[in-house]
């Protein structure tokens, strides 16, 4: 394999791991938020707002990691 092929392969694996991690993180976040809302329905709005902010931070980190993977693949 050439170095370009390895760069594309590692970039694809890195992007896949990044997406899997983000999916697991957002899934755990949403599950915990729904559990909190079920236990305390009056705090639903506060919990929902905090969940949206946290999900946005997770997606921002995921987007950053994907951009880094693409840049590393194109650099070779």
Secondary structure as GFF3:
##gff-version 3
##sequence-region A 1 76
A	DSSP	alpha_helix	3	39	.	.	.	ID=ss1
A	DSSP	three_ten_helix	41	43	.	.	.	ID=ss2
A	DSSP	alpha_helix	44	75	.	.	.	ID=ss3
###
